[in-house]
């Protein structure tokens, strides 16, 4: 058993918090002060301690929103109530460590990197032995570099360690307690946002609209284009999540995302992005140069949206609409079909309506928590009614465009153009239904994900496809 009179020394990165403050600081500087980010390599040449101090000066953290290890924190509070002396000892910069200690009101002392010494590994062990003596403290850590500290401590408390590290700790010293971290393949699925790949099915729209369903080569090309788009979009989603950590942690649902919650290491996301982009590029080379050009434009547009444009009211929804429509452009470019003007106009308006549904749902969520504005967005709770008006108007505008389409191009390319009129009330109902659900507070903050799961939306989708198919080729009997 641990001796209560011994100080309990607690590590920060990966232990007390499910993240690494060094990587978080780099991301903050890259996002908020990109010119200063150019100096990061120069700071690193001066040493890790200097790098951490410089980053701490330019990147402010919010201790209240960090992803703390709740199980460990609960146990530490219990130790504190029992009179145990707690010490926060970390390789993170002292500025960050003191802010976190002040927020938690648990630690009597803070020992951290000071701009001259990077307090990690053997240096951390030496500093603690100098303060408390050999075996004069118990240590809570998580990484292989903590082995030197555990060997100098009397008891080891292992938190979030890999199986290999945990095994080495058990061999090297006495382990009092372990806080295991559950890892699962589902984290990778969530990190890649596989559920968002459904949006990329829009690439197949030109194949249906162009009545090329029997062309096997086009099907194969679009499947490759689909996976290329999925790899690219996942890479962009990861980048967006990494740069959006602060605002995601203040969102009731997004705070549970792999990076915001700290369940997935930031470094894993950083090295996954180039791999996904390479896969996307190689697949797009086979599909064709036009598709590649559109894919690059999509990636740049999405990055611009994630970086800045989503913070600008109205502009963010316009960009989202065009990003959705770019998938239809990409599908058309992949199989060398020129998309109809009416199809593109319809897409722009209906996706603009869905973009405003997304923002309206976020504003509703903001109003429930009595917040004045959406973090990281350019909207206030008072904007709800105006956003609703613009969104509904955009949705009904798409129906007007669809009516013009039926009255012009449909006469030429559909065998039974009168049947197509049956799709009008279906689309009208669906847009009204989506806005009704948003108004009632039932809308997911991603309307397309809601639509794929919503029974009424599924029925509307099936009816729409069936009507368009019958209009194109007639009844199968």
URJOVEN-V970240 format. One line per field, one symbol per residue. phi: phi as a letter, one per 20 degrees, with the letter a starting at -180 (. if undefined). psi: psi as a letter, one per 20 degrees, with the letter a starting at -180 (. if undefined). burial: b if it has 24 or more other ideal C-beta (glycine too) atoms within 12 Angstrom, else e. Layout:
phi->???
psi->???
burial->???
This chain:
phi->.fegfffdedfdfmdfceadfffffffffgfecgffffeggffffepfffgffffffdceedgfdfeffffffffffffffenfedcecbeffggffffffffelddebccbfdnddeeclfffffffffednfmebdcdbbdffegffffeeecdddclefgffgfffffebeeebcdfdfcbfffffffflgfffgfffffegffffeldfeeffffffffffgffffffffffffgfffedgffffdegdffefgefenfdfgffffefgffffffffffffffqfffffffffffffffffffbffedgmggfffgffffffffgfffffdldeffgffffgfgffffffffggffffffffffemeebefmcecdffegffffffffffffffffffffffecfffeedfcffffgffffffffffffffffffeneeffcffffffeefffffffffffffffffecnffc
psi->qqohipqopprfpifhqlrohghggghgghghmhhhhiighghhhiqhggghgghhhioprnhhjqnqnggghghhhghghjjppppooqirqhggghggghhhlhphqpprpjigpomqchhggghhhhgirpkjrqpoairhiighghhirgqpoppkqqhgghghghhhrpphqpnqpppqhhhhghgilhhihhhiihhighgghjlkhjohghggghgghghghggghgghgggghhikgghhijphghijqgghijhpqhhgggihghgghggggghhhhgqhgggghggggggghghghgghiioqghghgggghhghhhggggghhjlpoqqghggggggghhgghghgghghhgghghhjkqhrppjrkqrhiighghgggggggghhhhgghghghjehhhgiphmhhhhhihghggggggggghghghijipqiohhgghhipgghgggggggggghghhgirqi.
burial->ebeeebbbbbbbbbbbbbbbbbbbbbbbbbbeeeeebeebeebeeeebbbbbbbbbebbebebebbbbbeebbebbeebeeeebbbbbbbbbbbbbbbbbbeebebbebbbbbbeebbbbbebbbebbbeebeebbbbbbbbbebbbbbbbbbbbbbbbbbeeebbebbeeebebbbbbebeeeeebeebbbbeebbbbbbbbbbbbbbbebeeeeebeebbbbbbbbbbbbbbbbbbbbbbbbbbbbbbbeebbebbbbbbbbbbebbbebbeebbebbeebbeebbeebbebbbebbebbbbbbbebbbebbebbbbbbbbbbbbbbbbbbbbebebbebbbbbbbbbbbbbbbbbbbbbbbbbeeeeeeebbbbebebebbeebbebbbebbbbbbebbbebbeebbeebbeebebbbbbbebbbebbbbbbebbeeeebbbbbbbbbeeeeebeebbeebeebbbbbbeeeee
